Amino acid sequence: MSALEHRLQVLINDELKAALERESRATGRSVGAVVREAIEVHYATETRVKTAALEWILAHGSKSDEEWMEWDEIKEGLLADLDERVPTQ
């Protein structure tokens, strides 16, 4: 990660604050470090999901119109592929 150069102010509720503080104590990291990691994980996961979906579409895109599956089948295949490639948190 590059040097920390920007400050961000976010308002949260008591429940989320308590959860962040619990995680901070449990891991020995600052609350800020916990929040930064959560943001990084969210966006990294989102990028992996989009990349996996695009790769799946490109790999299956050479079929003729008659060979294309129904949307439910495509969606099921995408989800199965993503389950294998994207770690759950």
Backbone as a chain_set.jsonl record, in Angstrom:
{"seq": "MSALEHRLQVLINDELKAALERESRATGRSVGAVVREAIEVHYATETRVKTAALEWILAHGSKSDEEWMEWDEIKEGLLADLDERVPTQ", "coords": {"N": [[0.845, -1.168, 0.0], [0.455, 2.264, -0.696], [1.828, 5.309, 0.724], [-0.046, 6.723, 3.394], [-2.103, 9.259, 2.659], [-4.457, 10.671, 2.637], [-7.282, 11.851, 4.403], [-10.291, 10.572, 5.7], [-13.572, 11.101, 6.641], [-16.129, 9.447, 8.255], [-19.432, 8.804, 9.199], [-20.779, 6.579, 11.548], [-22.915, 4.05, 13.043], [-23.592, 3.082, 16.513], [-23.454, 0.282, 16.765], [-21.855, -0.601, 14.601], [-19.503, 0.763, 15.236], [-18.814, -0.506, 17.657], [-18.358, -3.096, 16.687], [-16.137, -2.673, 15.027], [-14.279, -1.833, 16.932], [-14.095, -4.171, 18.483], [-12.943, -5.932, 16.624], [-10.554, -4.593, 16.234], [-9.337, -4.804, 18.786], [-9.164, -7.6, 18.94], [-7.386, -8.233, 16.897], [-5.242, -6.638, 17.293], [-4.781, -4.407, 15.806], [-5.177, -1.008, 14.632], [-8.325, 0.776, 14.674], [-8.623, 2.254, 12.361], [-6.932, 0.814, 10.605], [-8.359, -1.56, 10.413], [-10.683, -0.663, 9.139], [-9.577, 0.291, 6.716], [-8.636, -2.154, 5.637], [-11.08, -3.508, 5.305], [-12.272, -1.94, 3.321], [-10.43, -2.315, 1.231], [-10.639, -5.119, 0.831], [-13.32, -5.316, 0.037], [-13.355, -3.886, -2.444], [-11.374, -5.251, -3.87], [-12.495, -7.815, -4.012], [-14.807, -7.224, -5.46], [-13.658, -6.498, -7.901], [-12.429, -8.949, -8.612], [-14.71, -10.543, -8.945], [-15.987, -9.288, -11.111], [-13.987, -9.607, -13.066], [-13.831, -12.418, -13.239], [-16.405, -12.98, -14.185], [-16.358, -11.7, -16.691], [-14.281, -13.155, -17.94], [-15.5, -15.677, -18.036], [-17.677, -15.182, -19.723], [-16.339, -14.439, -22.074], [-15.0, -16.832, -22.612], [-17.103, -18.488, -23.252], [-18.273, -17.283, -25.366], [-18.132, -17.882, -28.08], [-20.121, -19.319, -29.207], [-22.811, -20.211, -31.4], [-25.965, -18.525, -32.011], [-27.958, -20.434, -31.618], [-26.767, -22.219, -29.916], [-26.46, -20.993, -27.488], [-27.035, -20.895, -23.998], [-29.896, -20.805, -21.799], [-30.689, -17.92, -19.766], [-30.857, -18.588, -17.001], [-29.263, -20.886, -16.875], [-26.802, -19.842, -17.656], [-26.352, -17.993, -15.6], [-26.213, -19.744, -13.406], [-23.888, -21.173, -14.06], [-21.992, -19.08, -14.002], [-22.128, -18.327, -11.273], [-21.282, -20.699, -10.033], [-18.673, -20.87, -10.996], [-17.61, -18.529, -9.897], [-17.84, -19.085, -7.174], [-15.816, -20.939, -6.886], [-13.569, -19.424, -7.484], [-13.489, -17.017, -6.024], [-12.65, -16.126, -2.833], [-14.542, -16.674, 0.125], [-15.476, -14.511, 2.748]], "CA": [[0.0, 0.0, 0.0], [1.221, 3.492, -0.723], [1.756, 6.111, 1.952], [-1.385, 7.214, 3.711], [-2.043, 10.695, 2.377], [-5.775, 11.294, 2.63], [-8.117, 11.619, 5.566], [-11.688, 10.331, 5.358], [-14.44, 11.128, 7.818], [-17.331, 8.664, 8.002], [-20.3, 8.655, 10.364], [-21.275, 5.21, 11.685], [-23.763, 3.871, 14.225], [-22.932, 2.475, 17.67], [-23.229, -1.147, 16.521], [-20.693, -0.739, 13.732], [-18.341, 1.22, 16.007], [-18.464, -1.578, 18.59], [-17.798, -4.202, 15.906], [-14.799, -2.274, 14.606], [-13.418, -1.85, 18.113], [-13.853, -5.582, 18.832], [-11.976, -6.453, 15.656], [-9.295, -3.92, 16.529], [-8.755, -5.44, 19.973], [-8.883, -9.011, 18.657], [-6.277, -8.372, 15.96], [-4.126, -5.78, 17.677], [-4.611, -3.344, 14.814], [-5.998, 0.168, 14.896], [-9.635, 0.783, 14.015], [-8.374, 2.74, 10.997], [-6.382, -0.287, 9.81], [-9.47, -2.494, 10.174], [-11.547, -0.035, 8.124], [-8.856, 0.272, 5.431], [-8.646, -3.517, 5.114], [-12.442, -3.817, 4.846], [-12.46, -1.258, 2.036], [-9.592, -3.001, 0.238], [-11.225, -6.437, 0.559], [-14.557, -5.106, -0.719], [-13.071, -3.517, -3.826], [-10.621, -6.336, -4.508], [-13.46, -8.871, -4.297], [-15.658, -6.738, -6.547], [-12.866, -6.584, -9.129], [-12.284, -10.37, -8.96], [-16.0, -11.026, -9.426], [-16.19, -8.754, -12.468], [-13.01, -10.239, -13.95], [-14.243, -13.808, -13.449], [-17.603, -12.974, -15.036], [-15.934, -11.363, -18.044], [-13.545, -14.295, -18.481], [-16.452, -16.744, -18.333], [-18.445, -14.763, -20.909], [-15.453, -14.526, -23.242], [-14.712, -18.241, -22.883], [-18.299, -19.13, -23.785], [-18.872, -16.36, -26.32], [-17.961, -18.262, -29.477], [-21.222, -20.187, -29.608], [-23.818, -19.606, -32.276], [-27.189, -18.151, -31.289], [-28.703, -21.635, -31.259], [-26.049, -22.944, -28.875], [-26.449, -20.27, -26.216], [-27.888, -21.426, -22.937], [-30.848, -19.888, -21.205], [-30.074, -17.075, -18.755], [-30.731, -19.306, -15.729], [-28.111, -21.773, -16.978], [-25.615, -18.987, -17.687], [-26.181, -17.468, -14.25], [-25.775, -20.855, -12.56], [-22.487, -21.423, -14.393], [-21.202, -17.968, -13.484], [-22.069, -18.415, -9.818], [-20.452, -21.852, -9.67], [-17.296, -20.491, -11.291], [-17.201, -17.523, -8.931], [-17.681, -19.747, -5.881], [-14.511, -21.596, -6.884], [-12.465, -18.487, -7.68], [-13.505, -15.89, -5.095], [-12.73, -16.616, -1.455], [-15.592, -16.081, 0.962], [-14.918, -13.886, 3.956]], "C": [[0.89, 1.231, 0.0], [1.064, 4.241, 0.594], [0.34, 6.628, 2.157], [-1.37, 8.734, 3.622], [-3.375, 11.398, 2.545], [-6.56, 10.905, 3.874], [-9.562, 11.484, 5.083], [-12.499, 10.34, 6.637], [-15.755, 10.444, 7.449], [-18.133, 8.582, 9.292], [-20.857, 7.24, 10.38], [-22.138, 5.125, 12.943], [-22.981, 3.151, 15.334], [-22.58, 1.012, 17.439], [-21.989, -1.369, 15.665], [-19.417, -0.3, 14.458], [-17.88, 0.128, 16.97], [-17.824, -2.753, 17.853], [-16.372, -3.891, 15.459], [-13.818, -2.299, 15.784], [-13.109, -3.269, 18.58], [-12.799, -6.183, 17.909], [-10.594, -5.853, 15.908], [-8.6, -4.577, 17.718], [-8.325, -6.875, 19.672], [-7.64, -9.191, 17.781], [-5.06, -7.527, 16.323], [-3.835, -4.678, 16.677], [-5.48, -2.16, 15.197], [-7.346, 0.027, 14.194], [-9.472, 1.259, 12.574], [-7.842, 1.642, 10.089], [-7.466, -1.305, 9.478], [-10.377, -1.949, 9.07], [-10.863, -0.057, 6.762], [-8.872, -1.12, 4.809], [-10.032, -3.891, 4.584], [-12.715, -3.173, 3.494], [-11.678, -1.973, 0.944], [-10.182, -4.355, -0.144], [-12.476, -6.286, -0.294], [-14.245, -4.817, -2.18], [-12.258, -4.569, -4.55], [-11.563, -7.468, -4.895], [-14.347, -8.467, -5.458], [-14.928, -6.847, -7.88], [-12.7, -8.031, -9.563], [-13.581, -10.936, -9.519], [-16.235, -10.557, -10.852], [-15.24, -9.414, -13.468], [-13.412, -11.676, -14.259], [-15.456, -13.877, -14.367], [-17.225, -12.679, -16.479], [-15.182, -12.524, -18.691], [-14.488, -15.43, -18.864], [-17.233, -16.411, -19.602], [-17.588, -14.888, -22.159], [-15.152, -15.978, -23.614], [-15.896, -18.945, -23.528], [-18.949, -18.313, -24.899], [-18.783, -16.772, -27.771], [-19.092, -19.149, -29.988], [-22.162, -19.457, -30.558], [-25.056, -19.293, -31.445], [-27.958, -19.376, -30.831], [-28.063, -22.384, -30.099], [-26.069, -22.245, -27.522], [-27.435, -20.867, -25.237], [-28.917, -20.372, -22.52], [-30.16, -19.109, -20.096], [-29.887, -17.808, -17.428], [-29.521, -20.238, -15.738], [-26.804, -20.973, -16.968], [-25.315, -18.481, -16.268], [-25.661, -18.553, -13.309], [-24.298, -21.171, -12.803], [-21.569, -20.333, -13.865], [-21.029, -18.068, -11.971], [-21.196, -19.572, -9.357], [-18.977, -21.524, -9.879], [-16.781, -19.487, -10.263], [-16.994, -18.132, -7.551], [-16.316, -20.414, -5.768], [-13.364, -20.597, -6.861], [-12.387, -17.378, -6.651], [-13.634, -16.412, -3.67], [-13.856, -15.92, -0.702], [-14.95, -15.575, 2.228], [-15.772, -14.195, 5.133]], "O": [[1.953, 1.24, 0.622], [0.276, 3.858, 1.458], [-0.371, 6.93, 1.2], [-0.707, 9.409, 4.41], [-3.411, 12.628, 2.59], [-6.5, 9.764, 4.332], [-9.995, 12.194, 4.175], [-12.153, 9.664, 7.606], [-16.407, 10.805, 6.47], [-17.576, 8.32, 10.358], [-21.349, 6.749, 9.365], [-22.098, 6.011, 13.798], [-21.864, 2.679, 15.121], [-21.523, 0.552, 17.871], [-21.166, -2.231, 15.972], [-18.369, -0.927, 14.305], [-16.682, -0.132, 17.085], [-16.857, -3.34, 18.339], [-15.5, -4.758, 15.512], [-12.674, -2.732, 15.644], [-11.995, -3.547, 19.024], [-11.876, -6.859, 18.363], [-9.583, -6.547, 15.801], [-7.406, -4.871, 17.657], [-7.255, -7.312, 20.096], [-6.926, -10.185, 17.91], [-3.987, -7.679, 15.739], [-2.758, -4.081, 16.7], [-6.41, -2.294, 15.993], [-7.488, -0.742, 13.243], [-10.112, 0.725, 11.668], [-8.25, 1.542, 8.932], [-7.485, -1.852, 8.376], [-10.789, -2.687, 8.175], [-11.496, -0.386, 5.759], [-9.092, -1.264, 3.606], [-10.144, -4.519, 3.532], [-13.321, -3.792, 2.619], [-12.2, -2.21, -0.145], [-10.219, -4.699, -1.325], [-12.674, -7.042, -1.244], [-14.82, -5.448, -3.067], [-12.444, -4.759, -5.752], [-11.446, -8.024, -5.988], [-14.613, -9.275, -6.347], [-15.523, -7.247, -8.881], [-12.814, -8.331, -10.752], [-13.557, -11.724, -10.464], [-16.639, -11.344, -11.709], [-15.64, -9.74, -14.586], [-13.343, -12.106, -15.411], [-15.524, -14.746, -15.236], [-17.719, -13.337, -17.395], [-15.416, -12.844, -19.856], [-14.3, -16.073, -19.896], [-17.425, -17.275, -20.457], [-18.051, -15.383, -23.186], [-15.06, -16.313, -24.795], [-15.708, -19.903, -24.277], [-20.061, -18.624, -25.327], [-19.316, -16.071, -28.631], [-19.011, -19.673, -31.099], [-22.283, -18.232, -30.514], [-25.178, -19.747, -30.307], [-28.555, -19.358, -29.755], [-28.747, -23.107, -29.375], [-25.724, -22.856, -26.51], [-28.53, -21.288, -25.608], [-28.796, -19.196, -22.862], [-29.163, -19.57, -19.54], [-28.845, -17.656, -16.792], [-28.83, -20.367, -14.728], [-25.823, -21.382, -16.346], [-24.176, -18.536, -15.804], [-24.764, -18.299, -12.505], [-23.548, -21.408, -11.856], [-20.493, -20.622, -13.34], [-19.924, -17.913, -11.452], [-20.447, -19.436, -8.39], [-18.134, -21.858, -9.046], [-15.641, -19.589, -9.81], [-16.073, -17.742, -6.833], [-15.726, -20.453, -4.689], [-12.308, -20.873, -6.292], [-11.304, -16.841, -6.422], [-14.621, -17.068, -3.336], [-14.088, -14.724, -0.876], [-13.982, -16.156, 2.719], [-15.472, -13.759, 6.244]]}, "num_chains": 1, "name": "protein.A"}
